[in-house]
């Protein structure tokens, strides 16, 4: 999860699932 937060700062705006799917 930490890696996702570092690579996707938009994780705050989008859900974690959204950010994960975005990758």
SULZIMO-V62183 format. One record per pair of residues at least 12 apart in sequence whose ideal C-beta (glycine too) atoms are under 6 Angstrom apart, sorted by the first residue. I is the first residue (numbers start at 1). J is the second residue. Records with the same first field share a line. If there is no record, write none. Layout:
I->J, J
//
This chain:
4->19
//
